[in-house]
Each structure stands twice: as C-alpha cells, then as structure tokens.
Amino acid sequence: MSNSINDRIDVRISKEQKELIKYASDLSGFKSLSEFIIFCANKEANSIINEKNQILRSIEDKKVFLEAILNPASPNDSLKKAQLNYKKFIEANGIEN
C-alpha cells in the first residue's frame, strides 16, 4: 500500500458505527482507524470490480452460452452478405487465407 497521501474523503457516521469499526480495527491489529478503513474499502472495491467483470456470472449465463456453442443459429441474410463481401475483399486484395 502506498504511503503518499493524494486525496481525502470525509464521511459522517454515527457514534455506534465508529465504535464498531474502531473495535474491528483494533481486533485486526491495524495501526489506525484510517488504515483499516482504507484496507476494507480497497478490498471491497476490488471484490465488486472482479465480480462485475466476470463474463459468465450466473448459471443462466452459462446455459445460454453453452446452448449457443452447441446449437448455433443458422446464418441470416446479413451474415451471408457479410461473408460474401469478405470473400470479395480477400480476392480483390490478393490476401491468402
């Protein structure tokens, strides 16, 4: 963790919340309440980011993906036209596959 201070966040919490957080900080062995809060906020932020960045998060997502792989849809007219245009482009530019 970096020791340089670049910015500040001010929050208002109840006395009970502060006591609870301070108690958890003490139990965890942190030197200061700020150090504990920064540690917890970073940990939670990374957890949220990692969870949201997963492509196939749910069982339903996995089922839809697997179904599309195992039983792909037939090409529609737009896809057929795109394939034909691609073949023409390859031939016109002398590109080898």
C-alpha positions in Angstrom: 0.0 0.0 0.0 1.3 3.4 -0.9 2.2 5.8 1.9 1.7 9.0 -0.1 -1.4 11.0 0.6 -3.0 12.3 -2.6 -6.6 12.9 -1.7 -9.1 13.0 1.1 -12.6 11.6 1.7 -14.8 12.9 4.5 -17.7 10.8 5.8 -20.2 11.3 8.6 -21.1 8.2 10.6 -22.9 7.6 13.9 -21.0 7.1 17.1 -22.1 3.5 17.2 -20.8 2.8 13.7 -17.5 4.5 14.6 -17.2 2.4 17.7 -17.9 -0.8 15.8 -15.4 0.0 13.1 -12.8 1.0 15.7 -13.3 -2.2 17.6 -12.9 -4.3 14.4 -9.8 -2.3 13.5 -8.3 -3.0 16.9 -9.1 -6.7 16.7 -7.4 -6.8 13.3 -4.3 -5.2 14.5 -4.3 -2.1 12.3 -2.2 0.9 13.5 -5.0 3.4 12.8 -8.7 3.6 12.0 -7.9 5.2 8.7 -5.6 2.4 7.7 -8.3 -0.1 8.5 -11.0 1.8 6.6 -8.7 2.2 3.5 -7.8 -1.6 3.6 -11.5 -2.6 3.8 -12.6 -0.1 1.1 -9.9 -1.3 -1.3 -10.7 -4.9 -0.6 -14.4 -4.4 -1.2 -13.9 -2.3 -4.3 -11.6 -5.0 -5.8 -14.2 -7.6 -5.0 -17.0 -5.7 -6.6 -14.9 -5.0 -9.7 -13.8 -8.6 -10.1 -17.4 -9.8 -9.7 -18.8 -7.4 -12.2 -16.0 -8.2 -14.7 -16.8 -11.8 -14.9 -18.3 -12.6 -18.3 -20.5 -15.6 -17.3 -21.6 -14.8 -13.8 -24.8 -16.8 -13.4 -25.8 -20.3 -14.2 -28.3 -18.9 -16.7 -25.4 -17.0 -18.5 -23.5 -20.3 -18.7 -26.6 -22.1 -20.1 -27.2 -19.5 -22.8 -23.5 -19.5 -23.8 -23.3 -23.3 -23.9 -26.6 -23.5 -25.9 -25.2 -21.0 -28.5 -22.0 -23.0 -28.8 -23.7 -26.4 -29.1 -26.6 -25.3 -31.3 -25.6 -22.2 -33.2 -28.3 -20.3 -35.1 -28.4 -20.5 -38.9 -26.7 -17.6 -40.7 -29.2 -14.9 -41.6 -29.1 -12.8 -44.8 -27.0 -10.1 -43.3 -24.3 -12.6 -42.2 -24.3 -14.3 -45.6 -23.9 -10.9 -47.3 -21.0 -10.0 -44.9 -19.3 -13.3 -45.7 -19.7 -12.7 -49.4 -18.3 -9.2 -49.1 -15.3 -10.5 -47.1 -14.6 -13.1 -49.7 -14.7 -10.4 -52.4 -12.4 -8.2 -50.4 -9.9 -11.1 -49.9 -9.8 -11.9 -53.6 -9.6 -8.3 -54.7 -6.6 -7.6 -52.4 -4.7 -10.9 -53.1 -4.8 -11.9 -49.5 -4.2 -15.6 -48.8 -6.1 -17.5 -46.1 
